Amino acid sequence: MTKKKYILKPGKHQFAPGSAATHHNDNLSDAEAEWYIEKYPHIKDLFEISSAHKLTTVPSVNESVESPEQSVQSQNKSVQSNSNENLSTTN
């Protein structure tokens, strides 16, 4: 048997405003959980994603990884170049 990806916190839960609290782990499939989370994003905190389904993202070979310092430096250069565009030259 395949383990579920989306695990509801204990108890019965109400997903749609105004509906009854009827959802629990025994009557909710992963496909249904994904549909509800997409339609009602506020319920995502009612779920835990099982550790078997958690993914770690690793940058691909073509993606660059910037350190926070590099990110700030590139932002500063962008601001600097934008401010210089409005300067007129005099000779």
Contacts in CASP RR format, 6 or more apart in sequence:
PFRMAT RR
TARGET T0000
AUTHOR 0000-0000-0000
METHOD contacts of the structure
MODEL  1
MTKKKYILKPGKHQFAPGSAATHHNDNLSDAEAEWYIEKYPHIKDLFEIS
SAHKLTTVPSVNESVESPEQSVQSQNKSVQSNSNENLSTTN
3 50 0 8 1.000
3 52 0 8 1.000
3 53 0 8 1.000
4 25 0 8 1.000
4 29 0 8 1.000
4 30 0 8 1.000
4 50 0 8 1.000
5 30 0 8 1.000
5 33 0 8 1.000
5 49 0 8 1.000
5 50 0 8 1.000
5 52 0 8 1.000
5 53 0 8 1.000
6 28 0 8 1.000
6 30 0 8 1.000
6 33 0 8 1.000
6 34 0 8 1.000
6 37 0 8 1.000
6 47 0 8 1.000
6 48 0 8 1.000
6 49 0 8 1.000
6 50 0 8 1.000
7 25 0 8 1.000
7 47 0 8 1.000
7 48 0 8 1.000
7 49 0 8 1.000
7 50 0 8 1.000
8 23 0 8 1.000
8 24 0 8 1.000
8 25 0 8 1.000
8 28 0 8 1.000
8 33 0 8 1.000
8 46 0 8 1.000
8 47 0 8 1.000
9 46 0 8 1.000
9 47 0 8 1.000
9 48 0 8 1.000
11 24 0 8 1.000
12 21 0 8 1.000
12 22 0 8 1.000
12 23 0 8 1.000
12 24 0 8 1.000
13 21 0 8 1.000
13 23 0 8 1.000
13 24 0 8 1.000
13 43 0 8 1.000
13 46 0 8 1.000
14 20 0 8 1.000
14 21 0 8 1.000
14 22 0 8 1.000
14 23 0 8 1.000
15 23 0 8 1.000
15 36 0 8 1.000
15 40 0 8 1.000
15 43 0 8 1.000
15 46 0 8 1.000
16 36 0 8 1.000
16 39 0 8 1.000
16 40 0 8 1.000
23 36 0 8 1.000
33 47 0 8 1.000
36 43 0 8 1.000
37 43 0 8 1.000
37 44 0 8 1.000
37 47 0 8 1.000
59 65 0 8 1.000
66 74 0 8 1.000
END
